């Protein structure tokens, strides 16, 4: 069967693209080896981050680099095989992290972030998923005076971009979260117009169900190859071949392996994250996601339990799990909340797709007609899926663009 559009990848980004296209009367097939929202989009911290207008540059000061060398930090760790494999992308990452570059990148990045909650809201309403959303914001906690002062100054400047916050003393933090032990912290910032999602994977599945209710099609299969087919495309899977006029690659960290045979080699690299859930009790119930900025982890109230989510580990996609970073994080988390019984026998691990200039690739491929890319959102694919979906639909249907996509084109590499 031939479709107008095939979307490869059923995470938040791919599902949102399929939803927007189907809503505008395309006949769409969504392909993934697992059900929607079962990979990276399942394992995030469950935040739609309206405040996330700043990117995360590579450390450039000597003191920051020296801090990373022992490779025992809770926020970021690395494995040498991955560093060697992706050394060119990491060098680019370092170059793009110069202050002058970051300033330009953040202005471009903000054009996406400013639409995140409004675009999610349209899909939440259509999917009947309000039960998964809590519009209470999240809390950024600090242990050191210097970093806290810098964070407060940045937050004040962000008000001009419509980002709402309140600076909290420890006493005010305890009022909001009476079960927390905040010894060692000096203050916090409550980001009030970001949203919590109680089950990220379930939200993607709700969007996917809404897509199907509009007569969109979903097939679980292993995509082995994509090939040009006249003016369109064929997608070869384990046991079938699908045809389409347009093809969208939105496969997150797996995107490069699909497009490399077509002579595309973008500097996409994976960053792994881990999470584990703990049973919720009257003694550890929290109302907001709590982020320890100095140790680099998130504690979030989920349907599955209290989710502890690590920072990043630079490693290869197929590398064995290493729970050392998570175990280090849990030592600090258990000082804040009484976490006793874990829900899963083994913690979850998954990879985020990152680009060296800290921006996603959104738009037309360079060498082929009717081929579209939408990947590389780093830590914010869950936040930016719906606006990415709108943009790709506008591009394919040649409609006026909500966001200027020039800064996100594949040609920049």
C-alpha positions in Angstrom: 0.0 0.0 0.0 1.2 3.5 -0.8 0.9 6.4 1.7 1.3 10.1 1.3 3.8 10.2 4.2 5.7 7.6 6.1 7.2 8.7 9.4 10.0 6.5 10.9 10.2 6.8 14.6 7.3 6.8 17.1 8.7 8.8 20.0 7.3 12.2 20.9 8.8 13.8 17.8 7.7 11.3 15.3 4.3 10.7 16.8 3.7 14.5 16.8 4.7 14.8 13.2 2.3 11.9 12.2 -0.5 13.6 14.2 -0.1 17.0 12.5 0.1 15.5 9.0 -2.9 13.2 9.5 -4.9 16.2 11.0 -4.3 18.0 7.7 -5.6 15.2 5.6 -2.5 13.3 4.7 -2.6 9.5 4.7 0.2 8.7 7.2 1.9 5.5 8.3 4.0 5.7 11.5 6.7 3.0 11.9 8.7 1.9 14.9 10.1 -1.3 16.2 8.2 -0.7 19.4 4.9 0.8 20.3 4.7 4.7 20.5 6.6 6.3 23.4 8.5 3.1 24.4 12.1 4.3 24.0 13.7 7.7 24.8 10.3 9.4 25.1 9.4 7.0 27.9 12.4 7.5 30.0 12.7 11.3 30.4 12.0 13.4 33.5 8.4 14.1 32.4 8.7 17.9 32.1 7.4 20.2 29.3 10.0 22.9 29.9 8.8 26.4 28.9 11.7 27.8 30.8 14.3 25.9 28.8 15.5 28.8 26.6 19.1 28.2 27.5 21.2 25.4 25.9 23.9 23.3 27.6 27.4 24.2 26.3 30.4 22.1 26.5 32.6 23.1 29.5 35.3 25.5 28.3 37.0 26.7 31.5 39.9 24.7 32.8 38.4 24.2 36.2 35.3 22.7 34.7 37.3 20.3 32.5 39.5 19.3 35.4 36.3 18.5 37.4 35.3 16.0 34.7 38.6 14.2 34.5 38.1 11.7 37.4 34.9 10.6 35.7 33.0 10.1 39.0 30.6 13.1 38.8 26.9 12.5 39.2 25.8 14.9 36.4 28.0 13.8 33.5 30.2 10.7 32.9 31.9 9.4 29.8 33.4 6.2 28.4 36.5 6.4 26.2 35.2 4.3 23.3 32.4 6.8 22.8 34.7 9.8 23.1 37.0 8.3 20.5 34.1 7.4 18.2 32.5 10.8 18.4 35.6 12.9 18.8 34.9 15.1 15.8 31.4 15.9 16.9 32.7 16.6 20.4 35.3 19.0 19.0 32.5 20.8 17.1 30.4 20.8 20.3 33.3 22.6 22.1 33.7 25.1 19.2 30.0 25.9 19.2 30.1 26.4 22.9 32.1 29.7 22.6 30.0 32.4 24.3 29.4 34.3 21.0 28.1 31.2 19.3 25.9 30.2 22.3 24.3 33.6 22.3 23.2 33.2 18.6 22.2 29.5 19.1 20.0 30.4 22.1 18.1 33.1 20.1 17.3 30.4 17.5 16.5 27.7 20.1 14.1 30.0 21.8 11.9 30.3 18.7 11.1 26.6 19.2 10.7 26.6 23.0 8.3 29.5 23.1 5.7 27.3 21.4 6.1 24.2 23.5 3.2 24.5 25.9 0.7 25.9 23.4 1.5 23.2 20.9 1.3 20.4 23.5 -2.0 21.9 24.7 -3.6 21.4 21.3 -2.6 17.8 21.2 -3.5 17.2 24.9 -7.0 18.5 24.3 -7.5 16.4 21.1 -6.2 13.3 22.9 -8.2 13.8 26.1 -5.0 13.5 28.1 -5.5 16.2 30.7 -5.3 13.6 33.4 -1.6 13.2 32.7 -0.8 16.9 33.0 0.0 19.0 36.1 0.6 22.7 35.5 2.5 23.3 38.8 6.0 23.8 37.4 9.1 22.3 38.8 11.7 23.3 41.4 15.4 24.0 40.8 17.4 23.5 44.0 20.9 24.9 44.7 23.6 24.0 47.2 26.1 26.9 46.5 25.8 30.6 46.9 27.7 31.5 43.7 25.6 29.3 41.4 22.4 30.3 43.1 23.1 34.0 42.5 23.9 33.4 38.8 20.7 31.4 38.4 18.6 34.1 40.0 20.1 36.8 37.8 19.4 34.6 34.7 15.8 33.9 35.9 15.2 37.7 36.2 16.3 38.2 32.6 14.1 35.4 31.4 10.9 37.3 32.4 11.2 39.3 29.2 10.6 36.0 27.3 7.4 35.2 29.3 9.1 32.8 31.7 7.6 32.9 35.2 9.4 32.0 38.4 9.7 32.6 42.1 12.8 32.5 44.2 12.3 30.3 47.2 14.0 30.3 50.6 14.5 26.9 52.2 11.6 27.6 54.5 9.4 28.4 51.5 10.6 25.2 49.8 9.7 23.2 52.9 6.2 24.6 52.7 5.8 23.4 49.2 7.5 20.0 49.9 7.2 19.2 53.6 8.5 15.6 53.1 11.9 16.8 51.8 15.1 17.1 53.8 16.9 20.1 52.3 20.0 20.1 54.5 22.9 21.3 52.4 20.7 23.4 50.1 20.6 27.2 50.3 17.6 28.1 48.1 15.6 27.2 45.1 13.8 28.6 42.0 10.2 27.5 41.2 9.6 27.6 37.4 5.9 28.0 37.5 4.8 28.0 33.8 6.4 24.7 32.9 4.3 21.5 33.1 4.7 18.1 34.7 3.6 14.9 33.0 2.8 12.0 35.3 3.6 9.3 32.7 5.6 10.5 29.6 5.2 7.2 27.7 1.4 7.3 28.3 1.2 10.8 26.9 2.9 9.7 23.6 0.5 6.8 23.5 -2.4 9.1 23.9 -1.2 11.2 21.0 -0.7 8.1 19.0 -4.3 6.9 19.8 -5.6 10.3 18.7 -3.6 9.9 15.4 -5.2 6.5 14.8 -8.7 8.0 15.6 -8.1 10.3 12.6 -7.5 7.2 10.5 -3.7 7.2 10.8 -1.9 3.9 10.7 0.8 2.5 13.0 2.9 -0.6 12.3 5.5 -2.1 14.7 8.4 -3.4 12.7 12.2 -3.1 12.3 13.0 -0.7 9.5 16.0 -2.1 7.7 16.4 0.3 4.7 15.0 3.3 3.1 15.3 3.7 -0.7 14.3 6.3 -3.3 11.4 5.1 -5.5 10.8 7.4 -8.4 9.5 10.6 -6.9 8.8 8.9 -3.6 10.2 6.3 -1.2 10.1 2.7 -0.2 10.7 1.5 3.3 12.0 -2.0 3.7 11.2 -3.8 7.0 11.7 -7.3 8.3 8.7 -8.7 6.5 7.2 -6.0 4.3 7.8 -3.1 2.0 5.9 0.2 2.3 5.7 3.0 -0.3 5.1 6.7 0.2 5.3 10.1 -1.6 7.2 11.7 1.4 9.4 10.1 4.1 10.2 11.6 7.5 13.1 10.3 9.5 12.4 11.0 13.2 14.2 8.0 14.7 16.1 9.9 17.4 19.6 8.4 18.1 18.9 5.7 15.5 18.4 8.3 12.7 22.0 8.3 11.3 22.1 4.6 10.6 19.0 4.9 8.4 20.3 7.9 6.4 24.0 6.9 6.1 23.4 4.5 3.1 22.0 7.6 1.3 25.3 9.4 1.8 24.2 11.5 4.8 26.6 11.6 7.8 25.5 14.2 10.3 27.4 14.6 13.5 24.7 13.0 15.7 25.9 11.5 18.9 24.0 9.7 21.8 23.9 10.7 25.4 22.6 8.0 27.7 20.3 8.6 30.7 19.1 6.2 33.5 16.1 6.2 35.7 14.6 4.1 38.5 11.2 4.3 40.2 10.6 3.9 44.0 7.3 3.2 45.7 5.4 6.3 46.8 4.6 6.4 50.5 3.1 9.1 52.8 6.6 9.9 53.9 8.1 10.6 50.5 5.2 12.1 48.5 6.3 15.2 46.6 4.1 17.7 44.7 6.7 18.9 42.2 9.7 17.6 40.3 12.8 18.5 42.3 16.1 19.1 40.4 19.4 19.0 42.3 21.4 21.4 40.1 24.7 20.7 41.7 24.4 16.9 41.5 22.6 16.8 38.2 19.5 14.6 38.8 15.7 14.9 38.9 13.2 13.5 41.4 9.7 13.4 39.9 6.3 12.1 41.0 5.1 9.6 38.4 2.3 7.1 38.1 4.9 4.4 38.4 6.4 5.9 41.6 9.1 8.5 42.4 11.3 8.6 39.3 15.0 9.3 39.9 16.5 10.4 36.5 20.2 10.9 36.0 22.1 13.4 34.0 24.1 12.2 31.0 26.6 9.5 30.2 28.6 9.7 27.0 28.6 6.1 25.7 28.0 4.1 22.7 24.4 3.0 21.8 25.1 -0.7 22.2 27.4 -0.4 25.3 26.4 -2.4 28.4 24.5 -0.6 31.1 26.7 0.9 33.8 24.6 1.8 36.9 27.5 3.5 38.7 26.2 7.0 37.9 22.6 6.1 39.0 23.9 4.5 42.3 25.9 7.7 43.0 22.8 9.8 42.4 20.6 7.6 44.6 22.9 8.3 47.6 22.0 11.9 47.4 18.4 11.4 46.5 17.9 9.2 49.5 19.2 12.0 51.7 16.4 14.2 50.4 13.5 11.7 50.4 13.1 8.3 52.1 13.3 6.0 49.1 13.2 2.3 50.1 11.6 -0.1 47.7 12.4 0.1 44.0 9.6 -0.7 41.6 11.7 -2.3 38.8 14.2 -5.1 39.2 16.6 -3.2 36.9 16.8 0.5 36.1 15.9 1.8 32.7 18.5 3.2 30.3 18.0 5.0 27.0 19.8 7.4 24.7 19.1 11.0 23.7 20.0 12.2 20.2 22.4 15.2 20.4 23.9 17.6 17.8 27.2 19.5 18.4 25.5 22.9 17.9 22.8 22.0 20.5 20.0 22.4 17.9 17.8 19.8 16.3 17.8 19.0 12.6 14.4 20.0 11.2 13.7 20.3 7.5 14.4 19.0 4.1 17.2 16.6 3.3 19.9 18.1 1.0 20.4 15.4 -1.7 16.9 13.9 -2.1 13.4 15.3 -2.8 10.6 14.5 -0.4 12.9 13.4 2.3 12.6 15.1 5.7 14.7 15.1 8.9 13.4 15.7 12.4 15.9 14.5 15.1 18.7 15.7 17.3 16.6 17.4 20.0 19.0 16.4 22.8 17.3 16.6 26.2 14.2 18.4 24.8 12.5 16.1 22.3 9.7 15.5 24.7 9.2 19.3 25.1 9.6 20.1 21.4 7.8 17.2 19.7 4.5 19.0 19.0 6.1 22.2 17.5 8.4 20.0 15.4 5.4 18.2 14.2 3.7 21.4 13.2 6.8 22.6 11.3 7.2 19.4 9.3 3.5 19.4 8.4 3.8 23.0 7.2 6.9 22.2 5.1 5.4 19.1 3.4 2.2 20.9 2.7 4.0 24.1 1.6 2.1 26.2 4.1 3.3 29.4 6.0 5.9 28.4 8.6 5.2 29.0 12.3 9.0 29.1 12.9 11.9 30.0 10.6 13.6 26.6 10.0 16.8 28.0 8.4 18.8 27.7 11.7 17.8 24.0 11.9 18.5 22.8 8.4 20.7 19.8 7.7 22.9 21.8 5.3 24.6 23.5 8.2 26.8 20.5 8.6 
